[in-house]
């Protein structure tokens, strides 16, 4: 897939504070890329530079091959920006908000009317299209905010912490919408400090802290980078302890502790060796009543790389 976004060496200083320090990454068509970090890590500053809202001190940004600066126009038409702060008019209806912003994008006529109806359905507001936005819940306002960013069919959608302060139902609706957009081929830049959202949505994740990109990759690549391993817990009976030595001989297993009532195994990519591991236990005369595979999550990776929890 071709890269829709190319960000290279981004730097932004505010007096003595270096808010973004040498950040580089790319996002391909159909890829959801997570920028993961605590509040104040530099996420919003970075995306403001990428969207051409903030002039950087160094570095370059290109969207679909077009350079992006605060003065450029061409590439910005391919960006849909959904800011953390709501950018909607409370005294207009959802349909009126979408029509207004659509005209700002240069849309009009039946094409705009059709697109407004399509967006309302996409974000689950078609049944509340003619209600004033000030009567909406926080989650509904967030969904409308996303709809506005989608109106002009951008190649790159930037979502800056879109689920902050929303109810669980609206949060799930937002996450489902992002999943569909990625499947349809849109490149998505998703900033969050919610670890579970990054694990659910993102094909690749970059961990940013104090303005520096600490690491980047898939969840599995990041876990491998810091040496974290999967844990397999087996509960049962019989001759479970007799399976310890054969289990240690399986490629990918790094540590085994066993008794007649259970086994604890550390392994690289445990799910791929689980059938062999279970067969090893039964062949040794063990009985299996319960199996649990616990994969290390991004929280463990973040803690390892930064020395602090994500929401610190």
C-alpha positions as CSV (number, residue, x, y, z in Angstrom):
1,X,0.0,0.0,0.0
2,X,1.2,3.5,-0.8
3,X,1.9,5.9,2.1
4,X,-0.8,8.6,2.5
5,X,1.1,10.4,5.2
6,X,4.9,11.0,5.5
7,X,6.1,12.9,8.5
8,X,9.8,13.4,8.8
9,X,11.9,14.9,11.7
10,X,9.2,17.1,13.2
11,X,10.4,19.5,15.8
12,X,8.4,22.2,17.7
13,X,9.7,24.4,20.6
14,X,7.8,26.7,22.9
15,X,10.5,28.8,24.5
16,X,12.7,26.3,26.4
17,X,10.2,23.5,26.1
18,X,10.8,21.0,23.2
19,X,7.2,19.7,22.7
20,X,8.0,17.6,19.7
21,X,11.5,16.4,19.2
22,X,12.5,14.6,15.9
23,X,9.2,12.7,15.3
24,X,9.0,10.7,12.1
25,X,6.4,8.2,10.9
26,X,4.3,7.2,7.9
27,X,0.7,5.9,7.4
28,X,-0.3,3.7,4.5
29,X,-3.7,3.6,2.8
30,X,-6.1,1.5,4.9
31,X,-3.9,1.6,8.0
32,X,-4.9,2.9,11.4
33,X,-1.8,4.3,13.2
34,X,-2.0,5.0,16.9
35,X,0.0,7.8,18.6
36,X,0.0,6.6,22.2
37,X,1.1,8.7,25.1
38,X,0.0,10.5,28.3
39,X,-1.5,14.0,28.4
40,X,1.3,16.4,27.6
41,X,3.4,13.9,25.6
42,X,3.3,16.0,22.4
43,X,0.5,14.2,20.6
44,X,-1.7,17.2,19.9
45,X,1.2,19.4,18.9
46,X,2.4,16.8,16.4
47,X,-1.0,16.4,14.8
48,X,-1.4,20.2,14.6
49,X,1.8,20.3,12.6
50,X,0.7,17.4,10.4
51,X,-2.6,19.1,9.7
52,X,-0.9,22.4,8.8
53,X,-2.3,24.3,11.7
54,X,1.0,24.9,13.5
55,X,4.3,25.8,11.9
56,X,7.2,23.5,13.0
57,X,10.7,24.5,13.7
58,X,12.1,21.7,11.7
59,X,10.9,18.7,9.6
60,X,8.4,18.1,6.8
61,X,5.0,16.7,6.2
62,X,3.4,15.3,3.0
63,X,-0.1,14.0,2.5
64,X,-0.7,12.0,-0.7
65,X,2.5,13.4,-2.0
66,X,1.6,17.1,-1.4
67,X,3.7,19.1,1.1
68,X,1.8,20.4,4.1
69,X,2.6,23.7,5.8
70,X,0.5,26.5,7.4
71,X,0.6,28.2,4.0
72,X,-0.2,25.2,1.8
73,X,-3.6,24.4,0.3
74,X,-3.4,21.4,-2.0
75,X,-2.7,18.6,0.4
76,X,-5.0,19.9,3.1
77,X,-8.0,19.0,1.0
78,X,-7.1,15.4,1.6
79,X,-7.2,15.7,5.4
80,X,-10.1,15.3,7.7
81,X,-9.3,16.7,11.2
82,X,-11.4,15.8,14.2
83,X,-10.0,17.9,17.0
84,X,-10.2,17.1,20.7
85,X,-12.3,20.2,21.3
86,X,-15.7,20.0,19.7
87,X,-16.0,22.1,16.5
88,X,-19.8,22.2,16.1
89,X,-22.6,24.8,16.4
90,X,-24.9,23.9,19.3
91,X,-27.8,26.0,18.0
92,X,-28.0,24.2,14.7
93,X,-29.2,20.7,14.1
94,X,-26.9,17.9,13.1
95,X,-28.0,18.1,9.5
96,X,-27.5,21.9,9.5
97,X,-24.0,21.6,11.0
98,X,-23.0,19.1,8.3
99,X,-24.5,21.2,5.5
100,X,-22.7,24.3,6.7
101,X,-19.3,22.5,6.9
102,X,-20.0,20.8,3.6
103,X,-20.3,24.2,1.9
104,X,-17.0,25.3,3.4
105,X,-15.5,22.2,1.7
106,X,-17.0,23.5,-1.6
107,X,-19.8,21.0,-1.7
108,X,-23.4,21.8,-2.6
109,X,-26.6,20.7,-4.2
110,X,-27.9,17.2,-4.3
111,X,-24.4,15.8,-3.8
112,X,-24.1,17.6,-0.4
113,X,-27.6,16.5,0.6
114,X,-26.8,12.9,-0.2
115,X,-23.5,13.0,1.6
116,X,-25.0,14.6,4.7
117,X,-27.6,11.7,4.9
118,X,-24.8,9.2,4.4
119,X,-22.7,10.7,7.2
120,X,-25.6,10.8,9.6
121,X,-26.1,7.1,9.0
122,X,-22.4,6.4,9.4
123,X,-22.2,8.0,12.8
124,X,-25.5,6.7,14.0
125,X,-27.4,10.1,14.1
126,X,-29.8,9.7,11.3
127,X,-32.7,9.4,13.7
128,X,-31.7,12.6,15.5
129,X,-30.7,14.6,12.3
130,X,-33.2,17.5,12.9
131,X,-32.6,17.9,16.7
132,X,-30.6,20.8,18.0
133,X,-27.0,19.8,18.9
134,X,-27.3,21.5,22.3
135,X,-29.8,18.7,23.2
136,X,-27.3,16.0,22.4
137,X,-25.3,13.9,24.9
138,X,-21.5,14.3,24.9
139,X,-21.1,11.1,23.0
140,X,-23.5,12.2,20.2
141,X,-21.6,15.5,19.9
142,X,-18.4,13.6,19.5
143,X,-19.9,11.4,16.8
144,X,-21.1,14.5,14.9
145,X,-17.6,16.0,15.2
146,X,-16.3,12.9,13.5
147,X,-18.9,13.1,10.8
148,X,-17.8,16.6,9.9
149,X,-14.3,15.4,9.4
150,X,-15.5,12.7,7.1
151,X,-17.8,14.9,4.9
152,X,-15.3,15.5,2.0
153,X,-14.0,11.9,1.9
154,X,-10.5,12.6,3.0
155,X,-7.6,10.3,2.3
156,X,-6.3,10.9,5.8
157,X,-8.5,11.2,8.9
158,X,-6.9,12.6,12.1
159,X,-8.7,11.8,15.3
160,X,-7.4,13.5,18.4
161,X,-8.6,11.6,21.5
162,X,-12.2,11.3,20.1
163,X,-13.6,9.3,23.0
164,X,-12.6,11.5,25.9
165,X,-15.6,12.0,28.2
166,X,-18.1,9.9,26.3
167,X,-20.4,7.2,27.6
168,X,-19.6,3.5,26.9
169,X,-22.3,3.1,24.2
170,X,-21.1,6.1,22.2
171,X,-17.5,5.1,22.7
172,X,-18.1,1.7,21.2
173,X,-20.0,3.3,18.3
174,X,-17.0,5.6,17.6
175,X,-14.6,2.7,17.7
176,X,-16.8,0.6,15.3
177,X,-16.9,3.6,12.9
178,X,-13.1,3.9,12.9
179,X,-12.8,0.1,12.2
180,X,-15.1,0.4,9.2
181,X,-13.2,3.4,7.8
182,X,-9.9,1.5,7.9
183,X,-11.5,-1.4,6.1
184,X,-12.7,1.0,3.4
185,X,-9.2,2.1,2.7
186,X,-8.9,5.4,4.7
187,X,-5.6,6.2,6.4
188,X,-6.3,7.0,10.1
189,X,-4.1,8.7,12.6
190,X,-5.5,8.0,16.0
191,X,-4.2,9.7,19.2
192,X,-5.2,8.3,22.5
193,X,-4.1,7.7,26.1
194,X,-6.5,4.7,26.3
195,X,-4.4,1.6,25.9
196,X,-7.3,-0.7,25.1
197,X,-8.4,1.5,22.2
198,X,-4.9,1.4,20.6
199,X,-4.8,-2.4,21.0
200,X,-8.3,-2.8,19.4
201,X,-7.9,-0.4,16.5
202,X,-4.4,0.2,15.5
203,X,-2.3,-1.8,13.0
204,X,0.8,0.0,14.2
205,X,1.4,2.0,17.3
206,X,4.0,4.7,18.2
207,X,4.7,5.4,21.8
208,X,5.5,9.1,22.4
209,X,6.7,10.6,25.6
210,X,8.1,14.0,26.4
211,X,8.0,14.8,22.6
212,X,10.1,11.8,21.6
213,X,8.9,8.8,19.7
214,X,10.2,6.0,22.0
215,X,9.2,3.0,19.8
216,X,7.0,2.1,16.9
217,X,5.6,-1.2,15.5
218,X,2.8,-3.7,15.8
219,X,1.8,-4.8,19.2
220,X,3.7,-8.0,18.8
221,X,6.8,-6.1,17.5
222,X,6.7,-3.7,20.5
223,X,6.3,-6.6,22.9
224,X,9.3,-8.4,21.4
225,X,11.3,-5.2,21.4
226,X,11.2,-5.0,25.2
227,X,11.5,-8.8,25.7
228,X,8.0,-9.4,27.1
229,X,6.7,-12.9,26.7
230,X,3.4,-14.6,26.7
231,X,2.3,-16.7,29.8
232,X,0.4,-19.9,29.6
233,X,-1.3,-21.2,32.7
234,X,-2.6,-24.8,32.7
235,X,-4.7,-26.2,35.6
236,X,-5.4,-29.9,35.9
237,X,-4.2,-33.1,37.4
238,X,-2.6,-36.5,36.8
239,X,1.0,-36.4,35.8
240,X,1.2,-32.7,34.9
241,X,4.6,-32.3,36.5
242,X,6.0,-35.0,34.1
243,X,5.3,-32.7,31.2
244,X,7.8,-30.0,32.4
245,X,10.9,-31.3,30.6
246,X,9.2,-32.1,27.3
247,X,7.6,-28.6,27.4
248,X,10.9,-27.0,27.9
249,X,12.1,-28.6,24.7
250,X,9.5,-26.9,22.6
251,X,10.9,-24.2,20.4
252,X,9.8,-20.8,21.8
253,X,9.4,-21.9,25.4
254,X,11.7,-20.1,27.8
255,X,10.6,-21.1,31.2
256,X,8.4,-23.8,32.8
257,X,7.3,-24.4,36.4
258,X,5.1,-27.3,37.1
259,X,3.4,-29.3,39.8
260,X,0.8,-32.1,39.8
261,X,-1.9,-29.5,39.8
262,X,-0.7,-26.9,37.3
263,X,1.9,-25.5,35.0
264,X,3.1,-22.0,34.2
265,X,4.9,-21.5,30.9
266,X,6.7,-18.4,29.5
267,X,6.9,-18.5,25.7
268,X,7.4,-16.3,22.6
269,X,4.1,-16.3,20.6
270,X,2.4,-18.8,22.8
271,X,-0.7,-19.1,20.7
272,X,1.2,-20.6,17.8
273,X,2.7,-23.4,20.0
274,X,-0.3,-24.1,22.2
275,X,-1.5,-27.2,20.3
276,X,2.0,-28.7,20.7
277,X,2.1,-27.7,24.3
278,X,-1.2,-29.3,25.1
279,X,-0.3,-32.5,23.3
280,X,2.9,-32.7,25.3
281,X,0.9,-32.5,28.6
282,X,-1.6,-35.3,27.6
283,X,1.2,-37.5,26.3
284,X,2.9,-37.2,29.6
285,X,-0.2,-38.4,31.4
286,X,-1.5,-35.0,32.5
287,X,-5.2,-34.0,32.7
288,X,-6.1,-30.5,31.5
289,X,-9.2,-28.7,33.1
290,X,-8.3,-25.1,32.3
291,X,-6.0,-23.2,30.0
292,X,-5.3,-19.5,29.9
293,X,-3.0,-17.6,27.6
294,X,-2.0,-14.1,28.8
295,X,-0.3,-11.9,26.2
296,X,1.6,-8.9,27.4
297,X,-0.2,-5.7,26.5
298,X,0.9,-2.2,25.5
299,X,0.7,-1.0,29.0
300,X,3.6,-3.3,30.0
301,X,5.6,-2.0,26.9
302,X,4.8,1.6,27.8
303,X,5.8,1.2,31.4
304,X,9.1,-0.5,30.3
305,X,10.0,2.3,27.8
306,X,9.0,5.3,29.8
307,X,9.1,4.2,33.4
308,X,5.6,5.4,34.1
309,X,2.0,4.4,33.6
310,X,0.2,5.8,30.5
311,X,-2.2,8.1,32.4
312,X,0.6,9.6,34.6
